[in-house]
Amino acid sequence: MWWGSAFHAVHHLQYLKCPINGFIELPKNADIRKHKLSKMEWNVLKDFELILEVPHQAIMVLSSECLPTVCKYLAAFKQFYVTWQKICGDTNGSIICNYITMSRQA
């Protein structure tokens, strides 16, 4: 999976939330209003952005060099793992933690 692509798509959706909602609310767009995301759906997208940012940052670190070394891989993986542990330790991240734990076990 291209973590960067998924991360950027969700990140840009969050960035464009107000213009998207404004566009959907225009009277001439009544036919697409049924596709407007609810507050809960926007919150879920925000959670996905948080989850996808971790592997995206790790990939960016590893791809920034022409020939990454093992120590770069280990440092990037450690940061990747520590960040996800912080998310799991956060009280707001407890739901997200279930999905992160499942993905780490796969």
N, C-alpha and C positions, 0 to 999 in steps of 0.2 A: 504494500500500500504506500502511496505517496503521501506521507504524513504532512509534508509541507503544503501540498495542494489542498488537502482537506482543512488544515489549519488556516490557510489564507482565505479560503472560501468562507469559513465560519467567521473569521475575524472581520472580513469585509462586510458580511451581513450585519454583524453587530455595529460596525461603524456607520452603516447606511440605514440603520433601524428607523430613524425619524423620517428620512426622505421616502423610504419604502412605505411606511405606514401612511404618510401624507398622500402619496400617489394612490394607494389603494382606497383612501377615503374620498378621493375626488368623485363628484357625482357621475361623471362619464364612465367610471370604472366600477359601477355597481355590480356588474357581472362577475368580477373577480374578487369582490369583497369577502366571499365565503372562504377564500384562501388566506385571509389575514391571520397572522400568528397571534395567539393569545399571549398574555403575560407569562404564563407558565411555560409555553413553548419557547419564548425568548429566553427565559431563565435556563431552560434545558440547553439551548444553543450556547449560552454563556458557559455552562458547565463543560460542554464539549470543547469549547475553545480552550478552557483551562486544561483539560485532559490532553488535548492534541498539541498544546504548546510545549509540553515536556519532551516528547520524542522529536518534535520539530527542532527545538533548541539543540538537542543532542546531535541530530543529523547535521545541523548547520556547523557545529563545532568540528565534527569529523570530516565534513566535506570542504572545510576551509583550507585544508592543506593538500598538496599534491600527493604526498605519501604519508598518511597518518601512521604513527607508530603505536605499538601496543600500549605504551603508557598514556597516549592520548585517548585510546579507546577506553582504558580503565578509568581515567579521570572523567570522561564524558559519561560513561555508564554509572559511575558513582554519583555524579550530579543528578543524572536521570532518576536513579533510585532514591536518593535523598529527597529530591523535590516531591516525588510521589508519596513518600512517607510523610512529608509535611502536610500534603493535601489530606492524607488519611487521618492525621492527627488533629486537623482542624474540625471543629464541631459542625461547620457548614459543609464540610467535605465528606461526611460520613456516608452519604448515599453514593457519592462518586467512588468512594473507597471500595465498595463492593465490586464495582466494575473493574477498577484498577487491579484488585486482588485476583479476580478471575482471569484477567489478561496476563498477569505475571505467572499464573499457574499453567497457562496453556502452552 
